[in-house]
Amino acid sequence: MGEGKLPQRRRVTFDSLRQKKAAGERIVMLTAYDWGMATVIDQAPVDMVLVGDSLGMVALGYPSTIPVTVEDMLHHSQAVRRGVKNALLVGDMPYLSYQISEEEAVRNAGRFLKEAGCDAVKIEGDARIASTIARIVSAGIPVMGHIGLTPQTASSLGQGFTVRGRDLESARSLVEDAKALVEAGIFSLVLECIPSALAGAITERVPVPTIGIGAGPRCDGQVLVTNDLVGMFEKFTPRFVKQYARLAPVIRDAISEFAREVTVGAFPGQENEFPGGEEVVREIFS
């Protein structure tokens, strides 16, 4: 649409996501961590916005997502909610917010809806987390599942940040994980870093929309970390990321030019100052 007037958008619902899967229409999902970016994203044809615990790395400067707290997530989710009016808003439940007990998991998940205004929560984990998801869903809280590479436990499980499901045993496990989470009541399923063929086979066999990240083109939709997409996170770029812009160098150049102009006295210029006031100054200081 360029810089012209954006078309009027309709509010995305769980039903509209299911209808997209049934019609073979692709679903678009991106992350946001603050009001400004959320507002921009929500003006584009994006179906879901995820307040990901990836904010630990791209917004808070942590080396991983592990240190992120529920309070961190709620704070950022509240800001994003103020900017998202059309897309469906999903809050990422951080490490240890749902693993200790099912009761605590329900309580924490409820805070995302009650305090932050999220429409749903996302939970990483395989079939072993299915009973917890079922409890959360039974409390009336929509849950998005997440299998394959699960960053919260990638290191602790000893697998690292590698592709999952390449061998027969792990592929079968992922299929069983998907079935278990669907039976637990998830409304959607993130498939991260698994072979395209496996992601496609799972997508064809589950009734809920699948959202791929490093899982090939056969998923029902795709998600990326927005900071990766626009080139704002320079620490590393995963293979599955496509950069549609490189904003970090542009911003860095702009800041450097500002610093140069301030140093040499070129900014602020006459066009940046408010004229007048000479008579007042003379009256005060004469």
C-alpha positions as CSV (number, residue, x, y, z in Angstrom):
1,M,0.0,0.0,0.0
2,G,3.1,2.3,0.2
3,E,2.5,5.5,2.1
4,G,-1.1,5.8,1.2
5,K,-4.1,5.3,3.4
6,L,-4.2,1.9,5.0
7,P,-7.4,-0.2,4.5
8,Q,-9.8,-0.6,7.4
9,R,-8.9,-3.8,9.3
10,R,-11.3,-6.2,11.0
11,R,-10.5,-7.6,14.4
12,V,-8.8,-11.0,14.3
13,T,-10.6,-13.7,16.3
14,F,-9.9,-17.4,17.0
15,D,-12.7,-18.3,14.6
16,S,-11.1,-16.2,11.8
17,L,-7.8,-18.0,12.4
18,R,-9.5,-21.4,12.0
19,Q,-11.3,-20.2,8.9
20,K,-7.9,-19.2,7.4
21,K,-6.5,-22.7,8.0
22,A,-9.6,-24.2,6.4
23,A,-9.4,-21.9,3.4
24,G,-5.6,-22.4,3.0
25,E,-4.9,-18.8,3.7
26,R,-1.6,-18.0,5.4
27,I,-1.5,-16.5,8.9
28,V,1.0,-13.8,9.8
29,M,2.5,-13.3,13.2
30,L,5.2,-11.0,14.6
31,T,6.6,-10.0,17.9
32,A,6.3,-6.7,19.7
33,Y,7.6,-5.4,23.0
34,D,6.5,-1.8,23.3
35,W,3.6,0.5,22.3
36,G,5.4,2.2,19.4
37,M,6.3,-1.0,17.5
38,A,2.9,-2.6,18.3
39,T,1.1,0.4,16.8
40,V,3.1,0.1,13.5
41,I,2.6,-3.7,13.3
42,D,-1.1,-3.5,14.0
43,Q,-1.6,-1.2,11.0
44,A,-0.2,-3.9,8.7
45,P,-2.1,-7.1,7.8
46,V,-0.7,-9.1,10.7
47,D,-3.1,-11.6,12.3
48,M,-1.3,-12.2,15.6
49,V,1.1,-10.2,17.8
50,L,3.3,-12.2,20.2
51,V,4.9,-10.5,23.2
52,G,7.7,-13.0,23.2
53,D,10.1,-13.8,26.0
54,S,12.6,-13.0,23.3
55,L,12.3,-9.5,24.8
56,G,14.9,-10.7,27.3
57,M,17.5,-10.7,24.5
58,V,16.4,-8.0,22.1
59,A,14.9,-5.5,24.6
60,L,16.4,-6.2,28.0
61,G,19.9,-7.2,27.1
62,Y,20.0,-10.6,28.8
63,P,22.1,-13.4,27.2
64,S,19.0,-15.7,27.0
65,T,15.3,-15.8,27.7
66,I,15.8,-17.6,31.1
67,P,16.0,-14.4,33.3
68,V,12.7,-13.0,32.0
69,T,10.1,-12.8,34.8
70,V,6.3,-12.8,34.7
71,E,6.4,-9.2,35.8
72,D,8.6,-8.3,32.8
73,M,6.2,-10.0,30.5
74,L,3.1,-8.3,32.0
75,H,4.8,-4.9,31.8
76,H,5.6,-5.2,28.2
77,S,2.3,-6.9,27.3
78,Q,0.4,-4.0,28.8
79,A,2.3,-1.6,26.6
80,V,1.7,-3.7,23.5
81,R,-2.0,-4.1,24.3
82,R,-2.3,-0.3,24.1
83,G,-1.0,-0.4,20.6
84,V,-2.8,-3.5,19.3
85,K,-6.4,-3.0,18.3
86,N,-6.9,-5.4,15.4
87,A,-4.5,-8.4,15.8
88,L,-5.0,-11.2,18.3
89,L,-2.5,-10.6,21.2
90,V,-0.6,-13.6,22.7
91,G,1.6,-13.3,25.7
92,D,4.6,-15.7,26.1
93,M,4.7,-17.4,29.5
94,P,8.3,-17.2,30.7
95,Y,10.5,-19.9,32.2
96,L,9.3,-21.3,35.6
97,S,5.9,-19.5,35.3
98,Y,4.1,-22.8,34.5
99,Q,6.4,-25.6,35.4
100,I,6.2,-25.6,39.3
101,S,2.5,-26.5,39.6
102,E,-0.6,-26.6,37.6
103,E,-2.3,-24.2,40.1
104,E,0.5,-21.6,39.7
105,A,0.4,-22.1,35.9
106,V,-3.3,-21.2,35.8
107,R,-2.8,-18.3,38.1
108,N,0.1,-16.8,36.0
109,A,-1.7,-17.5,32.7
110,G,-4.8,-15.7,34.1
111,R,-2.7,-12.6,34.9
112,F,-1.8,-12.2,31.2
113,L,-5.5,-11.9,30.4
114,K,-6.7,-10.0,33.5
115,E,-3.8,-7.6,34.0
116,A,-2.3,-7.2,30.5
117,G,-5.3,-7.7,28.3
118,C,-3.8,-10.5,26.2
119,D,-6.2,-12.7,24.2
120,A,-4.1,-15.9,24.8
121,V,-0.9,-17.2,26.2
122,K,1.9,-19.3,24.6
123,I,3.5,-22.2,26.4
124,E,6.7,-24.1,25.3
125,G,6.8,-27.8,25.9
126,D,6.1,-31.3,24.7
127,A,3.5,-33.9,25.7
128,R,4.6,-33.7,29.4
129,I,3.1,-30.2,29.6
130,A,-0.3,-31.3,28.2
131,S,-2.0,-31.7,31.5
132,T,-1.0,-28.2,32.6
133,I,-2.3,-26.8,29.3
134,A,-5.5,-28.7,29.8
135,R,-6.0,-27.1,33.2
136,I,-5.3,-23.6,31.8
137,V,-7.7,-24.1,28.9
138,S,-10.4,-25.4,31.3
139,A,-10.0,-22.1,33.2
140,G,-11.1,-20.3,30.0
141,I,-7.7,-19.2,28.9
142,P,-6.7,-19.9,25.3
143,V,-3.3,-21.5,24.9
144,M,-0.9,-21.6,21.9
145,G,1.5,-24.5,22.1
146,H,5.1,-24.5,21.0
147,I,7.1,-27.6,20.1
148,G,10.4,-28.4,18.3
149,L,13.2,-26.2,19.5
150,T,12.0,-24.7,22.7
151,P,14.5,-21.9,23.7
152,Q,13.6,-21.9,27.4
153,T,14.9,-25.5,27.8
154,A,17.3,-25.8,24.8
155,S,20.4,-25.7,27.0
156,S,19.1,-27.6,30.0
157,L,18.0,-30.6,27.8
158,G,21.5,-30.8,26.4
159,Q,20.3,-30.4,22.8
160,G,21.3,-26.8,22.2
161,F,19.8,-24.6,19.5
162,T,19.7,-27.2,16.8
163,V,17.0,-28.6,14.4
164,R,14.7,-31.1,16.0
165,G,13.0,-34.1,14.3
166,R,15.7,-35.1,11.9
167,D,15.8,-38.8,13.0
168,L,12.9,-41.2,13.2
169,E,12.7,-41.3,17.0
170,S,12.6,-37.5,17.5
171,A,10.3,-37.0,14.6
172,R,7.8,-39.5,16.1
173,S,8.1,-37.7,19.4
174,L,7.2,-34.4,17.8
175,V,4.1,-36.0,16.2
176,E,3.0,-37.3,19.5
177,D,3.7,-34.0,21.2
178,A,1.5,-32.3,18.6
179,K,-1.3,-34.8,19.2
180,A,-1.1,-34.4,23.0
181,L,-1.2,-30.6,22.9
182,V,-4.1,-30.6,20.5
183,E,-6.0,-33.0,22.8
184,A,-5.2,-30.6,25.7
185,G,-7.1,-27.9,23.9
186,I,-4.6,-25.5,22.2
187,F,-5.9,-23.2,19.6
188,S,-2.7,-23.0,17.6
189,L,0.8,-24.6,17.5
190,V,4.2,-23.1,16.9
191,L,6.6,-25.4,15.2
192,E,10.2,-24.2,15.6
193,C,13.3,-25.5,13.8
194,I,12.0,-28.7,12.4
195,P,12.4,-30.1,8.9
196,S,9.9,-28.8,6.3
197,A,8.5,-32.2,5.4
198,L,7.8,-33.0,9.1
199,A,6.2,-29.6,9.7
200,G,4.0,-30.1,6.6
201,A,2.9,-33.5,7.7
202,I,2.0,-32.3,11.2
203,T,0.2,-29.3,9.7
204,E,-1.9,-31.5,7.5
205,R,-2.9,-33.8,10.4
206,V,-3.8,-31.3,13.2
207,P,-7.0,-29.3,13.2
208,V,-5.5,-26.2,14.7
209,P,-3.4,-23.6,12.7
210,T,0.4,-24.2,12.8
211,I,2.8,-21.3,12.9
212,G,6.3,-22.0,11.7
213,I,9.6,-20.4,12.6
214,G,12.4,-22.3,10.9
215,A,9.9,-25.0,9.9
216,G,9.5,-24.3,6.2
217,P,6.7,-23.0,4.0
218,R,4.1,-25.7,4.6
219,C,2.9,-24.4,8.0
220,D,-0.4,-22.5,8.1
221,G,1.5,-19.4,9.1
222,Q,4.8,-17.8,9.9
223,V,6.3,-15.9,12.8
224,L,9.5,-13.9,13.2
225,V,11.0,-11.7,15.8
226,T,10.4,-8.3,14.5
227,N,13.8,-7.0,15.6
228,D,15.4,-9.7,13.4
229,L,13.0,-8.9,10.4
230,V,13.9,-5.2,10.4
231,G,17.6,-5.7,11.2
232,M,17.6,-4.2,14.7
233,F,19.2,-7.2,16.5
234,E,22.8,-7.6,15.3
235,K,24.2,-10.1,17.8
236,F,23.4,-13.0,15.5
237,T,21.0,-13.9,12.7
238,P,19.4,-17.4,12.6
239,R,19.3,-19.2,9.3
240,F,15.5,-19.1,9.2
241,V,15.4,-15.3,9.4
242,K,15.0,-13.1,6.4
243,Q,15.9,-9.4,6.9
244,Y,13.5,-7.2,5.1
245,A,15.4,-4.1,6.3
246,R,18.6,-3.2,8.0
247,L,17.6,-0.4,10.4
248,A,20.4,-0.6,12.9
249,P,23.0,0.9,10.5
250,V,20.6,3.6,9.4
251,I,19.8,4.6,13.0
252,R,23.5,4.4,14.0
253,D,24.4,6.7,11.1
254,A,21.6,9.2,12.0
255,I,22.8,9.3,15.7
256,S,26.4,9.8,14.6
257,E,25.4,12.7,12.3
258,F,23.4,14.2,15.2
259,A,26.4,13.9,17.5
260,R,28.7,15.5,14.8
261,E,26.3,18.5,14.2
262,V,26.0,19.1,18.0
263,T,29.8,19.0,18.3
264,V,30.4,21.5,15.6
265,G,27.5,23.7,16.5
266,A,25.4,23.0,13.4
267,F,22.4,21.8,15.5
268,P,20.2,23.3,16.5
269,G,19.9,25.6,13.4
270,Q,17.8,28.6,13.1
271,E,14.9,26.5,11.8
272,N,15.0,24.5,15.1
273,E,14.7,27.4,17.5
274,F,11.9,29.6,18.7
275,P,12.4,33.3,17.7
276,G,11.6,36.3,19.7
277,G,12.2,37.0,23.4
278,E,14.8,39.7,23.0
279,E,12.7,42.4,24.6
280,V,11.9,40.2,27.6
281,V,15.6,39.4,28.1
282,R,16.5,43.1,27.9
283,E,13.8,43.9,30.5
284,I,15.0,41.2,32.9
285,F,18.7,41.7,32.6
286,S,19.1,45.5,31.8
